Amino acid sequence: MSNRVEAHYTGGQDLVKGIASALQAAGKPLAQLKPGDLGTVDEFHIRGRKATLELGARMQIDARSKVLDIGSGLGGPARTLAETYGCHVTGIDLTASFCEAAAEMSKWVGLAHKVAFKQGDATDIPFPDASFDAATTIHVAMNIKAKDAMYRHAKRVLKPGGIFAVYDILQGAGGPVHFPVPWAREPSISHLATKDEMRRLLREAGFALLEEVDSSPESLIWFKEMQARMAAGGAPPVTFQVFLGEDFPVMARNQVRNLAEDRIQTVTFICKA
């Protein structure tokens, strides 16, 4: 299963080379990049950098904090939190090429000293107990069947009282998901939980639920706007398509349908260890 998930996201491409080439072709020299310039490719989740900043505002972090990003992808949220709060962020991701690309992209924007990336499994987090002041996971659990193990490990590596900010795509009441979608081209690697299941899983892992926010209406607007830009040829120079491939426009159209028909929901849970 893990091999199929990894193959879905990489497609055997040289991610660093592809992203660098697209940026340079658009007149953005790597030496002049800022973290926000990478947001259209490295904030690989619905509502992008804005959603990351919303999580950060709830995580009770500052320059002294050690933060864990579970499923860190290309490192966008880690860099956003490090830049905004001055904290140190460690990311783990199942996909080794994502970790390598995240480390290189952090050098481009001068944040390599504030972030670190390690290949690892979210259901068996490779860090000691009470290692982090706060943790987050953004659009990761959709590919993970053993969510109970993931959340137990998140609780284990957090210090008592630490905040765990979860932002994920959940199963809505409108029926099965239309595929392909950005996290899966077909159902075998898609494992969506409902709101009720998420509440139960997080509580059983030992978390206290402090806040729950359903951002599905905003997410639908965000995807409609993306779809319109793509149709008009106004897409940014580098997007999720660099690693998802040529069927990304179909995925974007399906996301509009899935959100509009309540087949998926985007929901944030703010939890306390």
C-alpha positions in Angstrom: 0.0 0.0 0.0 2.7 2.5 0.9 4.4 1.9 -2.4 1.2 2.7 -4.3 0.7 5.9 -2.3 4.3 7.0 -3.0 3.9 6.3 -6.7 0.8 8.4 -6.8 2.6 11.5 -5.6 5.9 11.2 -7.5 5.5 9.4 -10.8 9.2 8.9 -10.9 10.0 12.6 -11.6 13.0 14.6 -10.5 10.9 17.1 -8.4 13.6 19.6 -7.6 14.7 19.9 -11.3 11.1 20.2 -12.5 10.2 22.9 -9.9 13.4 24.8 -10.5 13.0 24.8 -14.2 9.5 26.0 -14.1 10.4 28.9 -11.7 13.4 29.9 -13.8 11.3 29.8 -17.0 8.9 32.2 -15.3 11.7 34.7 -14.5 12.0 33.8 -10.8 15.7 33.2 -10.1 16.2 30.7 -7.2 18.6 33.1 -5.4 15.8 35.7 -5.1 13.0 33.4 -3.9 10.9 34.0 -0.8 8.9 31.2 0.9 5.6 32.7 -0.4 6.9 32.3 -4.0 6.6 28.5 -3.6 3.1 28.4 -2.2 1.4 27.3 -5.4 3.4 24.0 -5.3 4.6 23.4 -1.8 1.4 24.2 0.2 -0.2 21.1 -1.2 -3.6 21.3 0.5 -6.9 23.1 0.0 -6.7 26.8 0.6 -2.9 26.7 0.7 -0.8 29.1 2.7 -3.9 30.8 4.2 -5.0 27.5 5.8 -1.5 26.9 7.2 -1.5 30.4 8.8 -4.9 29.7 10.3 -3.5 26.5 12.0 -0.4 28.3 13.2 -2.5 31.0 14.9 -4.1 28.2 17.0 -1.0 26.2 17.8 0.4 28.4 20.6 4.0 28.4 19.2 6.8 30.9 19.3 10.5 31.1 18.5 11.3 28.6 21.2 8.9 25.9 20.0 9.8 22.6 18.4 7.1 21.7 16.0 6.4 18.4 14.1 4.8 18.3 10.7 3.4 14.9 10.0 3.2 14.2 6.3 5.3 17.3 5.4 5.3 16.9 1.6 7.5 19.5 -0.1 7.9 21.4 3.2 5.6 24.4 2.5 3.8 24.4 5.9 7.0 23.8 7.8 8.6 26.8 6.1 5.6 29.0 6.6 5.5 28.2 10.3 9.2 28.7 10.7 9.2 32.0 8.8 6.2 33.3 10.7 7.0 32.2 14.2 10.8 31.6 14.2 10.2 28.1 15.5 12.1 25.0 14.4 10.0 22.5 12.4 10.8 18.9 11.8 8.8 17.2 9.0 8.3 13.5 8.3 7.0 12.1 5.1 6.5 8.7 3.6 7.9 9.8 0.2 11.7 10.1 0.3 11.9 12.3 -2.8 9.6 14.8 -1.1 11.9 15.0 1.8 14.9 15.6 -0.5 13.0 18.2 -2.4 11.8 19.9 0.8 15.4 20.2 2.1 16.7 21.6 -1.2 13.8 24.1 -1.5 14.4 25.3 2.1 18.0 26.2 1.0 16.5 28.3 -1.8 14.6 30.5 0.6 17.2 30.7 3.4 15.3 28.5 5.9 17.4 25.4 6.0 18.5 26.2 9.5 14.9 26.3 10.7 13.5 23.1 9.2 14.5 19.5 8.8 12.9 16.6 6.9 13.1 12.9 7.6 11.6 10.0 5.7 9.2 8.2 8.0 5.8 6.5 8.5 3.1 8.6 10.2 1.8 5.4 11.9 5.2 4.8 13.5 6.7 8.2 14.1 10.5 7.8 14.6 11.0 10.2 17.6 11.1 9.8 21.4 8.2 10.5 23.7 7.5 14.2 24.5 9.9 15.5 21.8 7.7 18.4 20.5 5.9 21.4 21.8 3.2 21.2 19.0 2.4 19.2 16.0 0.3 19.4 12.8 -0.9 17.2 10.0 -2.4 18.7 6.9 -4.2 16.6 4.3 -2.4 13.4 5.1 -4.8 10.9 6.8 -6.9 10.5 3.6 -4.2 8.0 2.5 -3.8 6.3 5.9 -6.1 3.4 7.0 -4.5 3.0 10.4 -5.5 6.5 11.7 -5.6 5.2 15.3 -1.9 4.4 15.2 -1.1 7.8 13.6 -2.9 9.8 16.3 -1.5 7.6 19.1 2.0 8.4 17.9 1.2 12.1 17.6 0.1 12.1 21.2 3.1 10.2 22.3 5.7 12.5 20.8 4.0 15.7 22.1 4.8 17.2 25.4 1.9 17.3 27.9 -0.4 20.2 27.0 1.0 20.5 23.5 -1.4 21.5 20.6 -2.1 19.1 17.8 -3.6 20.9 14.8 -5.3 18.5 12.3 -6.6 19.8 8.9 -7.9 17.1 6.7 -10.4 16.0 4.0 -13.2 14.0 5.5 -16.1 11.9 4.1 -19.3 13.9 3.6 -22.8 12.7 3.6 -23.3 13.1 -0.2 -22.0 9.7 -1.2 -18.8 8.2 -2.7 -16.0 10.4 -3.9 -15.6 11.1 -7.6 -12.1 10.0 -8.7 -9.4 10.9 -9.6 -8.7 13.4 -6.8 -5.3 14.9 -5.7 -4.7 12.2 -3.1 -5.9 9.2 -5.1 -6.6 8.2 -8.7 -8.8 5.3 -7.5 -10.4 4.2 -4.2 -7.8 1.7 -3.0 -5.5 4.3 -1.5 -8.3 6.6 -0.2 -9.4 6.2 3.4 -11.6 9.0 4.4 -13.1 9.3 7.9 -16.3 11.1 8.9 -16.4 13.9 11.5 -17.8 11.5 14.1 -15.0 9.0 13.4 -12.4 11.7 13.7 -13.8 12.9 17.1 -13.7 9.3 18.3 -10.2 8.6 17.0 -8.7 11.7 18.5 -10.3 11.2 21.9 -9.3 7.6 22.0 -5.7 8.6 21.3 -5.8 10.7 24.4 -6.5 14.2 23.0 -8.9 16.8 24.4 -10.8 18.5 21.5 -10.6 22.2 21.8 -12.1 23.4 18.5 -13.6 22.1 15.3 -13.9 24.2 12.2 -15.6 23.2 8.9 -14.1 25.2 6.1 -15.9 23.3 3.3 -17.7 26.4 1.8 -14.4 28.3 1.6 -12.8 25.3 0.1 -15.4 25.1 -2.7 -14.8 28.8 -3.6 -11.0 28.2 -3.6 -11.2 25.2 -6.0 -13.7 27.1 -8.3 -11.3 30.0 -8.5 -8.4 27.6 -9.2 -10.4 25.9 -11.9 -11.3 29.2 -13.5 -7.6 30.3 -13.6 -6.6 27.0 -15.2 -9.4 27.3 -17.8 -8.3 30.9 -18.7 -4.6 29.9 -19.0 -3.7 32.0 -15.9 -2.2 29.3 -13.8 1.0 30.2 -11.9 4.3 29.0 -13.3 4.6 26.0 -11.0 1.6 24.1 -9.5 0.7 20.7 -8.0 0.6 19.5 -11.6 4.5 19.2 -11.5 4.1 16.1 -9.4 0.5 15.0 -10.0 0.8 15.0 -13.7 -1.4 15.9 -16.6 -4.6 14.7 -15.0 -4.5 17.4 -12.3 -7.1 19.5 -14.1 -9.5 16.6 -13.9 -8.7 16.2 -10.2 -9.5 19.9 -9.7 -12.9 19.5 -11.5 -13.7 16.5 -9.4 -12.9 18.4 -6.2 -15.4 21.1 -7.2 -18.1 18.4 -7.7 -17.1 16.5 -4.5 -17.3 19.7 -2.3 -20.5 21.0 -4.0 -22.2 17.6 -3.5 -21.0 17.2 0.1 -19.0 14.1 -0.8 -16.0 15.6 0.9 -15.5 18.1 3.7 -12.5 20.1 4.9 -12.4 20.2 8.7 -9.9 21.4 11.3 -9.6 19.9 14.7 -7.5 21.7 17.4 -6.5 19.2 20.1 -4.6 19.3 23.4 -2.3 16.5 24.5 
